[in-house]
Amino acid sequence: MSTAPAPAGSAPDLLVLGGRLVTQDAERRCLDGYGVAATKGLITEIAPSAELKARWPHVPVLDASDGVVIPGLVDAHQHLTGDPLVRSLIPDDITSDQAIFDWATPLHAALTGDDDELGATLTAVECLRYGTTTLIEAGTVAHPDRVAAGMLAAGVRGGVGCWGWDTPGLPFSAPAAEVLARQAAVLRAKLPVLDAWNARRARIAAIYADGLAATGLELPATAPGATHAWHLYVVRHPRRDALQAALQKLGIGTLIHYPIPPFRQQAYAAMAVEAHKWPIAERLANEVLSLPMGPHLPEGDAHAVVAAVREALVSI
């Protein structure tokens, strides 16, 4: 679930009450006796369970008593087929090449669509059991539609890759051009919505620019005659860390792109680069902060970010 403010006067459509609530806020608090109010999959409020129940007595309740309520985890590299069906059968005293080409590859060659769907369902259910609500299948999939069906049956969110390599004679192998063509097909499917996504990002950026003007933040600018894609919306402030901490307390997540300047990276350690020779890079690494940005972000949430930033700036 994501977090968003509830419209004034509206009731949630679900209450999660009882159990121990793990907040993952700046203080990493664990709250006993608290509950969660949610509307259309978005967390709108965290408050004592008794208070939420008294305020909305007719809203459906998910009873989490004797359980733990945690934020959904994301597994960005998971194999949903093959491996889950033969767990622990591949010897562990062989080389990685033997494990892949003598065991895993023939296994995947023998799998049917039914096998792939079963493996995906079992893996998704196991992940949900331990708090993982989003999965990214790494791509060892011969029947992506069946894998997606298995994930949907379990109720997990995720993405499904497709297996393709240019090694002749192996399952699902193909010339490099054909493998790349598969990826191109995915990108072509996204191209029709790219302009709309970029326009949405531009709208969010405009809300930030208008709402955060004259606040003391250094805002990003677009060069004359240029169009910005707004992959990120990066602001600068001399007390960046304090600002980020204040926003975290207000429920606004931010990122730093990037906290370590290039000359301080391990790859340059042998060069003994002197920091005073790179003052601009050093200053940027200490000041930049990326605000929430993406085509998925509702305008109301963008305005909420603006309000939170303005409040945080006053507090620091």
Helices and strands as residue ranges (DSSP letters): E 2-3, E 14-17, E 20-22, E 30-32, E 34-39, E 42-48, H 49-55, E 61-63, E 68-69, E 73-78, G 83-85, H 96-97, I 98-104, H 105-110, H 113-129, E 132-137, H 144-154, E 157-160, H 176-211, E 233-236, H 240-249, G 262-264, G 266-271, G 275-277, H 279-287, E 288-291, H 299-315
